[in-house]
Amino acid sequence: MKTFLIWIGLLFPLLALADNPDVLFRNVQVFDGKNLERSGPVDVLVRQGLIEAIGQDLDVEQDAEVIDGRGQTLMPGLIDAHVHLTFGALSMADLLSPDLTPEAAGQAAAREAEAMLMRGFTAVRDVGGPIWEVKAGIDAGHFPGPRVWPSGATISQTAGHGDFRLPHERSRRFFGEPSRAELLGATFIADGRADMLTAVRENLRFGASQIKLMAGGGTSSAYDPVDVTQYTFDEMRAAVEAAEDWGTYVTVHAYTPRAIRRAIEAGVKVVDHGQLLDEDTLQLMADEGIWLSLQVLRASTPDMDPLRLAKRKPIIENQANVWRLARELGVKLAWGTDFLFEPALNAEQNDHIVMLEEWFSPAEALKLVTRDNAQLLALSGLRSPYQGQLGIVEEGALADLLLVRGNPLDDLSLVADPEQNFLVIMKAGRVYKNTLADES
């Protein structure tokens, strides 16, 4: 039954739009995701999940839903390019509990997916963890949530950033028993070309839109220092070849110039993190058209353990420099949050957009978290689970839209309070929230 649900979820996006009624937004000022200013008052017509027309005094069918925008801002839905829907919905104690089942983990992720949509995030790139059934449930309409670009299980070398084995768990290669994390679909521990090809292809089999490799050390793992380089060139190249054969790309978790240069040489298209990058490597990324998916990480969080706090210190110290240099050098930038193991942090997702004002104007920040992030999602090509243009408001684009109280291009803090300021939330042409109807 679970496998059936997954396959239904893969097919459902092709069929899901037929029942949505037409929706007309009257008298809205549009931030289209590309231009750094709003339009004058216009009407926007949504039909069958797409933006059908933008203009003045548009006509609609009698049974269409008409939303009087009252001059407020219509903009693309927000996109978070680095989430872990399951890992972000569970604490470390939850994950270590012997009582945790795949069903319970999925239920927690489903609750978080709905909350994320209601914060205005209509699309996310999930870069590691058990996700297939959650995504299938969203796409089949069993519960609300954003569009999900899934990576599936992270792929890690032994003693790499995705080696989540507990101290008593021994190597599957030598002792024949998969670890609990592997059984939960959280990770593949893959060493050598053959293991790598199998892990990549297994994720592609279930619908991965991109492949996530651990190419360097991390702050949320026990075994690997941040400075270490993970995976040989040949191992990484095997992953890139397998992904490219399916028309998609590999992204890597990495912080250091050494790890990132190896990944670029192997053909990797996207680097997630990179807060320890130097200017020469950032220039290489700009020259080669490599995407850098960055976050604005806080120095600490309430439940962060001391080991993770210590490993995080150099990353925090250099992240402002990397954001600045990446902008100056013209690196292709994306943005995400990367919340892990502290479910209470999820409520801060919108606040992290406002933190971008250290380097961006409000309009530039909104462009980054809409159109620019959508361009990163588009790298999945035909492996994208949702075909069409996202992150923009123009005729023919997918109708993922927010109606925002006020003008966030002047006051970015408006997006930090979605409950009060996101008047309408629409995904795929369906209205999930409309407080204007309550005010009428």
Secondary structure, DSSP 8 states (H G I E B T S, - for coil): -HHHHHHHHHHGGGTTTTT---EEEEEEEE--SSSSS--SEEEEEEETTEEEEEESS----TT-EEEE-TT-EEEE-EEEEEE-TTGGGS-HHHHH-TT--HHHHHHHHHHHHHHHHHTTEEEEEE-SSS-HHHHHHHHTTSS---EEEE--SEEE-TTSTT----TT---HHHH----HHHHTTSEEE--HHHHHHHHHHHHHHTT-SSEEEE-B--SS-SS--TT-B-S-HHHHHHHHHHHHHTT--EEEEE-SHHHHHHHHHHT--EEEE-TT--HHHHHHHHHHT-EEEE----S--TT--HHHHHHHHHHHHHHHHHHHHHHHHT-EEEE-----S-GGGGGGTTHHHHGGGGTS-HHHHHHIIIIIHHHHHGGGGGG-SS-S--S--STTSB--EEEESS-TTT-GGGGG-HHHHEEEEEETTEEEEEHHHHH-
